[in-house]
Structures are given as structure tokens and as C-alpha cells.
Amino acid sequence: MALSYKSRRRWSLVILLIGLPLYIVATVTVVNWLDRPPIVVELLVYVVLGLLWMLPFRAVFRGVGKADPDQPRD
């Protein structure tokens, strides 16, 4: 089932305003469990986890910044 443009915009806001801060807290918690690894390993974990969060949401974010395709043109 495909989401409409309006629902994708709403879901993207929910993901960015609620989901992303929760994911950041979880990521920092995971890195703290590693007992202060070397800076290169810590940076690699942050980069990988920073890119990993958006993979499941690609369909939601795709085309959200563009004009509404469902709206009639003038």
C-alpha cells in the first residue's frame, strides 16, 4: 500500500521529531556500553549507525521536499 504525499510528509515529521532523537539516545547508549573504544572505532560506530537509521525510511522521505504531485496545477 503506497502512502499519499500528505501522509508521507506527516510521517517524515514524526520520524524526524520523535524517532530520530530516540535513535540518537539509543546510539549513544550503545557506544557507552563499549567501554570507551579507540576514537576511530567510536567514529566508525557513529557513522554506521548514523547512516543505518534512514534505510528503512527511504520510501517515506522520497520526494517529500518537492511540490505536491497530487495537487492540481494552475
MIDOSE-1310 file (N, C-alpha, C; in nm, 2 decimals, decimal comma, always signed):
residues 74
mals	+0,08/-0,12/+0,00/+0,00/+0,00/+0,00/+0,09/+0,12/+0,00; +0,07/+0,21/-0,10/+0,15/+0,33/-0,11/+0,09/+0,44/-0,03; +0,18/+0,52/+0,03/+0,14/+0,63/+0,11/+0,12/+0,75/+0,02; +0,02/+0,83/+0,06/+0,00/+0,96/-0,02/+0,11/+1,06/+0,02
yksr	+0,11/+1,17/-0,06/+0,21/+1,27/-0,03/+0,19/+1,33/+0,11; +0,07/+1,36/+0,14/+0,04/+1,42/+0,27/+0,08/+1,33/+0,39; +0,05/+1,20/+0,38/+0,08/+1,11/+0,48/+0,23/+1,09/+0,49; +0,30/+1,09/+0,38/+0,45/+1,08/+0,38/+0,51/+1,20/+0,45
rrws	+0,45/+1,32/+0,43/+0,50/+1,44/+0,49/+0,48/+1,43/+0,64; +0,36/+1,39/+0,68/+0,34/+1,38/+0,83/+0,43/+1,27/+0,89; +0,44/+1,16/+0,83/+0,52/+1,05/+0,89/+0,67/+1,10/+0,89; +0,72/+1,17/+0,79/+0,85/+1,22/+0,80/+0,88/+1,31/+0,91
lvil	+0,78/+1,40/+0,94/+0,79/+1,48/+1,06/+0,79/+1,40/+1,19; +0,71/+1,30/+1,20/+0,71/+1,22/+1,32/+0,84/+1,15/+1,34; +0,89/+1,10/+1,23/+1,02/+1,03/+1,24/+1,13/+1,12/+1,28; +1,13/+1,24/+1,22/+1,24/+1,33/+1,25/+1,23/+1,40/+1,39
ligl	+1,11/+1,42/+1,43/+1,10/+1,49/+1,56/+1,09/+1,40/+1,68; +1,04/+1,28/+1,66/+1,03/+1,19/+1,77/+1,13/+1,07/+1,76; +1,13/+1,01/+1,64/+1,21/+0,89/+1,62/+1,36/+0,91/+1,62; +1,40/+1,01/+1,56/+1,54/+1,04/+1,55/+1,61/+1,07/+1,68
plyi	+1,55/+1,16/+1,76/+1,61/+1,18/+1,90/+1,61/+1,05/+1,98; +1,51/+0,97/+1,97/+1,52/+0,84/+2,04/+1,63/+0,75/+1,99; +1,65/+0,75/+1,86/+1,75/+0,67/+1,80/+1,89/+0,73/+1,84; +1,90/+0,86/+1,85/+2,03/+0,92/+1,90/+2,06/+0,87/+2,04
vatv	+1,96/+0,88/+2,13/+1,99/+0,83/+2,26/+2,03/+0,68/+2,27; +1,96/+0,60/+2,19/+1,99/+0,46/+2,18/+2,14/+0,44/+2,13; +2,18/+0,52/+2,03/+2,31/+0,50/+1,97/+2,42/+0,54/+2,07; +2,40/+0,65/+2,14/+2,49/+0,69/+2,25/+2,50/+0,59/+2,36
tvvn	+2,39/+0,53/+2,39/+2,39/+0,43/+2,49/+2,47/+0,31/+2,45; +2,45/+0,27/+2,32/+2,53/+0,15/+2,27/+2,68/+0,18/+2,27; +2,72/+0,30/+2,23/+2,86/+0,34/+2,23/+2,91/+0,34/+2,37; +2,83/+0,39/+2,47/+2,88/+0,39/+2,61/+2,90/+0,25/+2,67
wldr	+2,82/+0,15/+2,62/+2,84/+0,01/+2,66/+2,97/-0,05/+2,61; +3,03/+0,01/+2,51/+3,16/-0,04/+2,46/+3,28/+0,00/+2,54; +3,26/+0,06/+2,65/+3,37/+0,10/+2,75/+3,48/+0,18/+2,68; +3,44/+0,29/+2,62/+3,53/+0,38/+2,55/+3,63/+0,32/+2,46
ppiv	+3,58/+0,28/+2,34/+3,68/+0,22/+2,24/+3,77/+0,33/+2,18; +3,87/+0,29/+2,10/+3,95/+0,39/+2,04/+3,87/+0,48/+1,95; +3,91/+0,60/+1,94/+3,84/+0,71/+1,87/+3,80/+0,67/+1,73; +3,88/+0,59/+1,66/+3,85/+0,55/+1,52/+3,73/+0,46/+1,52
vell	+3,73/+0,36/+1,62/+3,62/+0,27/+1,63/+3,49/+0,34/+1,67; +3,50/+0,43/+1,76/+3,39/+0,51/+1,80/+3,33/+0,59/+1,69; +3,41/+0,65/+1,61/+3,37/+0,73/+1,50/+3,30/+0,64/+1,39; +3,36/+0,52/+1,37/+3,30/+0,43/+1,27/+3,17/+0,38/+1,32
vyvv	+3,15/+0,35/+1,45/+3,02/+0,31/+1,50/+2,92/+0,42/+1,48; +2,95/+0,55/+1,51/+2,86/+0,66/+1,49/+2,82/+0,68/+1,35; +2,92/+0,67/+1,26/+2,89/+0,68/+1,11/+2,80/+0,57/+1,06; +2,83/+0,45/+1,10/+2,75/+0,34/+1,05/+2,61/+0,35/+1,11
lgll	+2,59/+0,37/+1,24/+2,46/+0,38/+1,30/+2,39/+0,51/+1,25; +2,46/+0,61/+1,22/+2,40/+0,74/+1,17/+2,35/+0,72/+1,03; +2,40/+0,63/+0,95/+2,35/+0,60/+0,82/+2,25/+0,49/+0,82; +2,26/+0,40/+0,91/+2,17/+0,29/+0,92/+2,02/+0,32/+0,95
wmlp	+2,00/+0,43/+1,03/+1,86/+0,47/+1,07/+1,77/+0,50/+0,95; +1,83/+0,56/+0,84/+1,75/+0,61/+0,74/+1,71/+0,50/+0,63; +1,78/+0,39/+0,63/+1,75/+0,29/+0,53/+1,60/+0,24/+0,53; +1,54/+0,21/+0,64/+1,41/+0,16/+0,64/+1,31/+0,27/+0,60
frav	+1,35/+0,40/+0,61/+1,25/+0,51/+0,59/+1,27/+0,58/+0,45; +1,35/+0,52/+0,36/+1,37/+0,58/+0,23/+1,25/+0,61/+0,16; +1,15/+0,52/+0,16/+1,03/+0,54/+0,09/+0,94/+0,65/+0,15; +0,96/+0,67/+0,28/+0,88/+0,78/+0,34/+0,94/+0,92/+0,30
frgv	+1,07/+0,93/+0,30/+1,13/+1,06/+0,28/+1,15/+1,09/+0,13; +1,13/+1,00/+0,04/+1,15/+1,02/-0,10/+1,04/+1,12/-0,16; +1,09/+1,23/-0,21/+1,00/+1,33/-0,28/+0,93/+1,42/-0,18; +0,96/+1,42/-0,05/+0,88/+1,50/+0,04/+0,92/+1,65/+0,03
gkad	+1,03/+1,68/-0,02/+1,07/+1,82/-0,03/+1,03/+1,88/-0,16; +0,97/+1,80/-0,25/+0,92/+1,86/-0,38/+0,77/+1,90/-0,36; +0,72/+1,96/-0,47/+0,58/+2,01/-0,47/+0,49/+1,89/-0,47; +0,37/+1,91/-0,42/+0,27/+1,80/-0,40/+0,23/+1,75/-0,54
pdqp	+0,26/+1,63/-0,58/+0,22/+1,58/-0,71/+0,07/+1,56/-0,73; +0,00/+1,55/-0,61/-0,15/+1,52/-0,62/-0,23/+1,65/-0,64; -0,16/+1,77/-0,61/-0,23/+1,89/-0,62/-0,25/+1,93/-0,77; -0,37/+1,98/-0,81/-0,38/+2,02/-0,95/-0,30/+2,15/-0,98
rd	-0,25/+2,15/-1,10/-0,16/+2,26/-1,14/-0,25/+2,38/-1,19; -0,20/+2,50/-1,17/-0,27/+2,62/-1,22/-0,24/+2,65/-1,36
